[in-house]
Every structure is written in C-alpha cells, then in structure tokens.
Amino acid sequence: MQKSFLEKMKAVPRYWWILLVILIVGAFLRSYNHHDWLRFNADQGRDAILVSSVVDGSQPMPMLGPKAGGTQFRLGPAFYYFEIAAAKIFGNSPDKMAYPDLISSILCIPLLFFFLCKYFDKYWALSMSALFAVSAYSIFYARFGWNPNSMPFWTILFLYSIHEIISGESRRKYLWSVIVGIAIGIDVQLHTTLLVALPIFTFVIFGYLSIKNRKILKYFLVILAFSLVINMPQLIDAHRTGRKNIAAFFQGLKTKQKSESSAAGNLVQSTNCLIQGNIEIVSGYEISDKCSFGSDSSRGDISIFILGSVFVFGGLVLAVRYFLKETEAERRAFLGILFVFTGIMYLIFVKIASELSVRFYLPLFFLPYVLLGLWAKFVREKIENRSGLILLIAGMFLIGSNLFFVQKSFATLANYGKPGGGDVKVMILKEAEEFSHFIVVNSNNKKKVYIDGDKEFLHKAYTPLKYLVGRSNIKLSLLKNLPLPDQSFQVVRQKNRKKILPGTDMNILQYKDYGSFSMLLIQNI
C-alpha cells in the first residue's frame, strides 16, 4: 500500500508540486500575524458593528451593502453576507470576519495560474503565479476586510469562465454560464466601477459572438438569470423603497460629473494611474497612492515611471501584435477578452480620473502579469541564446523587490506598539484591542463613557473602539461640546502626555501607552 501511494505521488506532474509550494508561500505571507496586524480602521469598525448585530440576532440581514465613496448610493450586500457567514462559522470577531478576503486572495493564486495557462505554457504561468504570490500589493489588500478586496478573485473567475464559454473545446458551457452569472452577480456588489464595467463587457462579448452564432445567447440568458438571483436583495429593496437606492446611484453620477477635470486632464490622470498601478502590482514600488506625479517627484520615481511606461505601452503593442498573428482560436480569444475588459475599465477610469488611486486597479491585477509574459515571449524570440538568463534575472529582481516591500510593511506593523511606532492614519486590531481593553477596565461599571483628544487619531479609531467597547455592553461616545463628565477618556500623542493638563482642574488617574499615542483616564475635579 505504501509503495502504491509513493508511486501515485511520483506520478503527479512536477508543476503541481511547484504550484503547491507557491500556494503555501502565498498563504503564509497573507496570513502571518493576521489577527494582531489586521488593518481595522473606521470602515472596518462600521462593518463589524453591522455584522455583529446580525450574528447576535439584534438586526435582520441587510438588503444593501456599504456606501460607494462620496455618494449615498449603497452597493449590494454580498460583502456583508460573506462576513456574516465567516463570523457565524469561525467566530464573531473582526479577524474572522476578514477571512473571506484572506481566503479569496489565497485561492486567486492557483486561479491566476489556470487563467494564464490559457495563453502561456505551464511553467511561465507558474513563474507569474509565484510573482503574484509574493506581490506586496496583493498581500496588502488580502490582510483586512474591505468590500473591494476580493475583486481580484471574482474578476479572474469571471474572465476565466467567459473564456470557457467561448472555447470550442469546453463541453460544460451551461456550468460555466452559471459560474459567470454568480461571479458577475457578486462582483457588481463589490465596487461601483464593476457595476458599470461587467454588464457592458458581457453585452459587448455576447453581442459580438451572437452575430456569428445566435445560439450562444442561450448562455447569456443563463448568466443574466443567475446574476439577477444573486442580486435579488437589491431588487427587493428597490421594490420596497420605490427605487430610492437607484436614484442615489444616478445622483452620485451627477455629483461626480461636477468635479470632473477637462477631458485631456482626465486622460492624462487615468493613463498616469494605469502606469503606476501596473508598476506597484508587479514590483511593490509605490510612487503615489493617489497617482499624483509632478515636477517635484524624485529622480527615482521619474526613472521608474519611465520604465513603467515602456513596460505598459510596449506590452500593449506586443499584445496587439500577437493578437493579429495568432492562429489558434483559444489563445486569440484570451487576448481578445483582455483587450475588451481592459479597454472598458480604462474608459471608466478616464471618466472618474479625479478620484483614482492605485486600489482601483484591483480588478486589473492580472494585466501586468500578462504583459510580463508577452515581454518574455518577445525576448525569447529576439534573443534566443541568453533569453533564459535575462528572464531569470528579471524574475528574481521582481520577486526580491516585492519581498523587500513586504518585509518593510511587516517591520512597520511589528513596531506598532513601540514608542514612536504606529500610523496616525491606520489602526491595527492589536492596537484597537489594547486601547478598548483599557477603556472597559476603567469604565467603573458605567454603561456610557466618553472619549476626546487627537482628531486625526479619533478619525480612524473611534468607530473600531466603539465596536470593541460595545462588545462589553458599554457605549462609547465622542465628548464633542458636551459638559465635562466626572471622568472621561482622552487620546494624546505620547510625547505630550506629561504636559497635557498642567494648570487645569483635571487629573490623570490612569493611562495606557501604545505606539505614538497614550489613552488617558481623566478626572474632572
């Protein structure tokens, strides 16, 4: 029996073992210190309050999801449903609620491999999957709960399934149509750009294909049916509220149009962000989160931006070239899907250029890996003798670059609790738990306590602290302009703690230091 088992193991193709190692490495980097280092800002605190109330039974299942940035329009509730399911299965705590985003990012590693195998050979697809596994960009978005974070998984599943339907070899087109319907139904609930882009993409693809073969529309009907079923909560809400949320969507479009720049300005900004997004995804190097770039940028940023421009536009030219030369229908369809989806997303990004940041490129995370593969193909064609060495050096450099930025990020998180550590704009779960525990312990059995202090800190921290303190049945409120209670909590920068109250009628009864900040229990005399 043992010999038979060993023989079976030896019969497994080598690339499967390599993919398994890549998957383990990617899973480790995404889950390392997941609880303590979990990003837990205001949005995550807001979502945790809602999810916990549903799990506790004090609130019904939501029919809508989080608000789209800067508008009153609310996305679908799929993100909340995933977090609610995770909280019920694994435990009602913020790190468990974030498991769906963590798991989807891990599963995205083999899914990207299978997607790239549609065009590239298995070992080049493995190389790109290895680069994605250590991608600092992807690891960052895998390590906290946020509605856009699972877009890479659902988008690549959507595109892979579309290709299977188009493929002449596939015999399970109805099954893949169901998967497309589910993927698009979830994806449009994760971000407004996909709510617009995916229906347009689907109509364009099936509209084009139906010109040659109208029978393919039966798969489109299956996709439509399942996507509508997945979005049933919004449809029910629209019926109950007189399409109030739909009206908010169009009102949000009008509001955003008023803030638009000129068409030329939007085009420049969108292209700028496309280049920077691809640079960060493939190397981990961030020029600017908001894609800002100007004369005051460093020489290093300028040089990398120029290289990134050559990489992106050169890669797109190569894509066109190989598309025109390709004779195999499946590979040609792969590049065609790439063109249509990227083109639609780019046009949408031009429209909302003033709001762009590199996070908007989560649905296009696969693009730089495809471009890199096309560059590798070009190098192998032009430099036959030394192409292997050149590509190996380039691959090791990009992997090393990503690991450098991952290590840098982890080092920052490891120093959060030390003097001078932390980030005024980012709270982690360990930090929130330390301060909320201090509040609960020093609440003196009161059911309502107050907090005041550093405005920047409270902007990120109030909602998370309110959630965690509330789990002990204590209501935390901002002091604002209310009369001073006999005791309250105040957050100050640790360096200012000793000089915060001289000459006042208040005493510091207790304090808790964590990183750059101190939480004070203050008595009003």
Order of alpha helices (4+ residues) and beta strands (2+ residues): alpha-alpha-alpha-alpha-alpha-alpha-alpha-alpha-alpha-alpha-alpha-alpha-alpha-alpha-alpha-alpha-alpha-alpha-alpha-alpha-beta-alpha-beta-beta-beta-beta
